[in-house]
Amino acid sequence: MKLLGRYQGKNGQIDIVECSWDGTRVYFEDGVRQSQATPNGESVFTYVKLMDQLLSRSEQILVLGCGGGNLATRLWRCGKRLTIVDINPISFVLAHRYFDLPDELPCIVSDFRKFVFDDRAYYDGIAIDVGGPGFRFAEEFDVEICDAIRARLAPGGRIVMNIMVAHDIDPTPDRIAARLAGEQLRTWIVDEQFIEDRNAVIACIPEKTLGSRAALDRVMRHSHERWAIRRGRLRSSDLARESR
């Protein structure tokens, strides 16, 4: 691997390296691989391609989290109108410099929680890809912040989120999915079972069925990983009963 650049970010040292065997570039933050893509920004991560498909019906999308900007780049190339928010300003610089994030995309430096409380715009898609070393999803995505995110949805809008899952009985994705969905949306989870500390994708959608199922199946078939789709196991009413 060839080191292309080393920078200091809000969450630790960021290294951008290039793989000699395939030319892809990797964005490491404090030793954790956050993004990996070709120099023109095409991600190698299956979860990015799944999120893209799940947002295929959306046109105006709020992207919370940048990293290498690979999800935003993919959505922009599909003709979507985007607003990108990240607390770490160096992420935008590196996404432009090393991963071909388009210059014309609006990039806002802000904590995503503050942004969704202050914002007054509406979006028919919200993509959430935040995290990093020490990030605690269950604490960061409490009921209040999930309600604020859902309040930014236009009628018919959807929320798609990348989340880290510790193990097969980790309740975090189902609990956060239920918080994000509220009583209005239905929840699906695309997951790779039997793998510890893995990515999973939450989809909170207004439709009764997962309309992009065939496209998702194609993405999963082209992956060497064992992804599967299931319904969310909880509703917001279940969480309300737990808190009594």
C-alpha positions as CSV (number, residue, x, y, z in Angstrom):
1,M,0.0,0.0,0.0
2,K,1.1,3.5,-0.8
3,L,0.5,6.4,1.6
4,L,-1.1,9.3,-0.4
5,G,-1.7,11.6,2.6
6,R,-1.9,11.9,6.3
7,Y,-4.1,14.4,8.1
8,Q,-5.5,15.3,11.5
9,G,-9.3,15.1,11.8
10,K,-11.7,15.7,14.7
11,N,-11.8,11.9,15.5
12,G,-8.1,11.1,15.0
13,Q,-5.5,10.7,12.4
14,I,-6.7,10.2,8.8
15,D,-4.6,8.2,6.3
16,I,-5.4,8.0,2.6
17,V,-3.6,5.0,1.1
18,E,-3.6,3.4,-2.4
19,C,-3.8,-0.3,-2.8
20,S,-1.1,-1.6,-5.2
21,W,-3.1,-4.6,-6.3
22,D,-6.2,-2.9,-7.6
23,G,-5.6,0.9,-7.4
24,T,-8.4,1.5,-5.0
25,R,-8.0,4.2,-2.3
26,V,-8.8,3.7,1.4
27,Y,-9.8,6.3,3.9
28,F,-8.6,5.2,7.4
29,E,-9.7,7.2,10.4
30,D,-7.8,6.4,13.6
31,G,-7.0,3.0,12.0
32,V,-10.6,2.2,11.0
33,R,-11.4,1.8,7.3
34,Q,-14.2,4.3,6.6
35,S,-14.2,4.3,2.8
36,Q,-12.6,2.3,-0.1
37,A,-13.2,3.3,-3.7
38,T,-11.6,3.7,-7.1
39,P,-10.0,7.1,-7.7
40,N,-13.2,8.2,-9.5
41,G,-15.2,7.5,-6.3
42,E,-16.8,4.2,-7.1
43,S,-17.1,2.4,-3.7
44,V,-16.2,-1.2,-3.2
45,F,-18.5,-1.5,-0.2
46,T,-21.7,-3.5,-0.8
47,Y,-23.6,-1.4,1.7
48,V,-23.0,1.8,-0.3
49,K,-24.5,0.1,-3.4
50,L,-27.5,-1.1,-1.3
51,M,-28.1,2.4,0.0
52,D,-28.0,3.7,-3.5
53,Q,-30.7,1.3,-4.6
54,L,-32.9,1.9,-1.6
55,L,-32.8,5.7,-2.4
56,S,-33.6,5.1,-6.1
57,R,-37.1,6.7,-5.7
58,S,-35.8,9.9,-4.0
59,E,-34.7,13.0,-5.9
60,Q,-33.8,15.5,-3.2
61,I,-31.6,13.8,-0.6
62,L,-29.9,14.9,2.6
63,V,-26.7,13.0,3.2
64,L,-25.6,12.9,6.8
65,G,-21.9,11.9,6.9
66,C,-19.2,12.2,4.2
67,G,-16.0,10.3,4.8
68,G,-14.7,9.7,1.3
69,G,-18.0,10.9,-0.1
70,N,-18.5,7.7,-2.1
71,L,-22.3,7.4,-1.4
72,A,-22.8,11.1,-2.3
73,T,-20.8,10.7,-5.5
74,R,-22.8,7.6,-6.5
75,L,-26.2,9.3,-5.8
76,W,-25.1,12.5,-7.7
77,R,-24.2,10.4,-10.8
78,C,-27.7,9.0,-10.7
79,G,-29.0,12.5,-11.1
80,K,-30.0,13.2,-7.4
81,R,-29.9,16.6,-5.8
82,L,-27.9,16.5,-2.6
83,T,-27.0,18.3,0.5
84,I,-24.1,16.8,2.5
85,V,-23.4,17.4,6.2
86,D,-20.4,16.4,8.1
87,I,-18.8,17.7,11.3
88,N,-15.3,17.1,10.0
89,P,-14.3,19.7,7.4
90,I,-11.2,17.8,6.3
91,S,-13.5,15.0,5.1
92,F,-14.9,17.3,2.3
93,V,-11.3,18.3,1.3
94,L,-10.2,14.7,1.1
95,A,-13.3,13.5,-0.7
96,H,-12.7,16.1,-3.4
97,R,-8.9,15.5,-3.6
98,Y,-8.8,11.7,-3.5
99,F,-12.3,10.4,-4.3
100,D,-13.6,12.7,-7.0
101,L,-16.5,14.2,-5.0
102,P,-18.1,16.7,-7.4
103,D,-17.2,20.3,-6.7
104,E,-20.7,21.6,-7.2
105,L,-22.3,19.6,-4.3
106,P,-23.3,21.7,-1.3
107,C,-21.1,20.6,1.7
108,I,-22.1,21.9,5.1
109,V,-19.8,21.6,8.1
110,S,-22.1,20.8,11.1
111,D,-22.8,18.2,13.7
112,F,-25.6,16.2,12.1
113,R,-27.8,16.4,15.2
114,K,-27.6,20.2,15.3
115,F,-28.3,20.4,11.6
116,V,-31.5,18.4,11.6
117,F,-32.8,20.4,14.6
118,D,-32.0,23.7,12.9
119,D,-32.8,22.9,9.2
120,R,-36.2,23.8,7.8
121,A,-35.9,22.1,4.4
122,Y,-37.7,18.9,3.5
123,Y,-36.2,15.9,1.6
124,D,-37.7,12.9,0.0
125,G,-34.7,10.9,1.0
126,I,-32.3,11.0,4.0
127,A,-29.1,8.9,3.9
128,I,-27.3,8.4,7.2
129,D,-23.7,7.2,7.1
130,V,-22.1,8.7,10.2
131,G,-19.8,7.0,12.7
132,G,-16.2,6.4,13.4
133,P,-13.9,5.3,16.2
134,G,-15.8,5.1,19.5
135,F,-19.2,6.1,17.9
136,R,-22.1,4.8,19.9
137,F,-25.1,4.4,17.7
138,A,-27.6,3.5,20.4
139,E,-26.8,6.7,22.3
140,E,-26.4,9.0,19.4
141,F,-29.7,8.0,17.7
142,D,-32.1,8.4,20.7
143,V,-35.8,9.0,20.2
144,E,-35.4,12.8,20.1
145,I,-32.8,12.9,17.3
146,C,-34.7,10.2,15.3
147,D,-37.9,12.2,15.6
148,A,-36.0,15.3,14.3
149,I,-34.6,13.4,11.4
150,R,-38.0,12.0,10.4
151,A,-39.4,15.6,10.7
152,R,-37.2,16.6,7.7
153,L,-39.0,14.1,5.4
154,A,-41.3,15.3,2.7
155,P,-44.5,13.3,2.2
156,G,-43.6,9.9,0.7
157,G,-39.9,10.3,1.8
158,R,-37.7,7.5,3.1
159,I,-34.7,7.1,5.5
160,V,-31.8,4.8,4.7
161,M,-29.0,4.3,7.3
162,N,-25.7,2.4,7.5
163,I,-25.1,1.1,11.0
164,M,-22.5,-1.1,12.7
165,V,-23.8,-4.4,14.2
166,A,-21.8,-6.2,16.9
167,H,-23.3,-9.7,16.4
168,D,-26.4,-11.6,15.4
169,I,-28.4,-10.8,18.6
170,D,-27.5,-7.1,18.7
171,P,-30.8,-5.3,19.1
172,T,-29.4,-1.9,18.0
173,P,-30.5,-1.9,14.3
174,D,-34.0,-2.9,15.1
175,R,-34.3,-0.3,17.9
176,I,-33.0,2.5,15.8
177,A,-35.1,1.5,12.9
178,A,-38.2,1.6,15.0
179,R,-37.2,5.1,16.4
180,L,-36.6,6.4,12.9
181,A,-39.8,5.0,11.5
182,G,-42.1,6.2,14.2
183,E,-45.7,5.3,13.4
184,Q,-45.5,6.4,9.8
185,L,-42.9,4.2,8.1
186,R,-42.2,0.5,7.7
187,T,-38.8,-0.9,8.5
188,W,-36.5,-3.3,6.6
189,I,-33.0,-4.4,7.5
190,V,-30.4,-5.6,5.0
191,D,-27.8,-7.5,7.0
192,E,-24.9,-10.0,6.7
193,Q,-25.4,-12.6,9.4
194,F,-22.8,-14.5,11.3
195,I,-20.2,-11.7,11.0
196,E,-19.1,-9.7,14.0
197,D,-18.8,-5.9,13.9
198,R,-20.4,-5.7,10.5
199,N,-22.3,-3.1,8.4
200,A,-26.1,-3.4,8.1
201,V,-28.5,-1.1,6.2
202,I,-31.7,0.2,7.8
203,A,-34.5,1.2,5.4
204,C,-37.6,3.1,6.7
205,I,-40.0,3.5,3.8
206,P,-43.7,4.5,3.3
207,E,-44.6,1.6,1.0
208,K,-46.0,-1.8,2.2
209,T,-43.4,-3.7,0.2
210,L,-39.7,-3.1,-0.6
211,G,-40.1,-1.9,-4.1
212,S,-36.4,-2.2,-5.1
213,R,-36.2,-5.8,-4.0
214,A,-35.0,-7.1,-7.4
215,A,-32.3,-4.5,-7.7
216,L,-31.2,-5.2,-4.2
217,D,-31.0,-8.9,-5.1
218,R,-28.8,-8.1,-8.0
219,V,-26.4,-6.1,-5.8
220,M,-26.3,-9.0,-3.3
221,R,-25.7,-11.6,-5.9
222,H,-22.6,-9.7,-7.2
223,S,-21.1,-9.6,-3.7
224,H,-19.0,-12.3,-2.1
225,E,-20.7,-11.5,1.2
226,R,-23.9,-13.2,2.5
227,W,-26.4,-10.3,2.7
228,A,-30.1,-11.0,3.4
229,I,-33.2,-8.9,3.7
230,R,-35.6,-9.0,6.6
231,R,-38.4,-7.0,8.2
232,G,-37.7,-4.9,11.2
233,R,-38.6,-6.7,14.4
234,L,-39.8,-3.7,16.4
235,R,-42.3,-0.9,16.0
236,S,-42.1,2.4,17.9
237,S,-45.1,1.3,20.0
238,D,-43.0,-1.6,21.2
239,L,-40.4,0.8,22.5
240,A,-43.0,3.0,24.1
241,R,-44.3,0.0,26.1
242,E,-40.7,-0.9,27.2
243,S,-40.3,2.6,28.6
244,R,-43.4,2.5,30.9
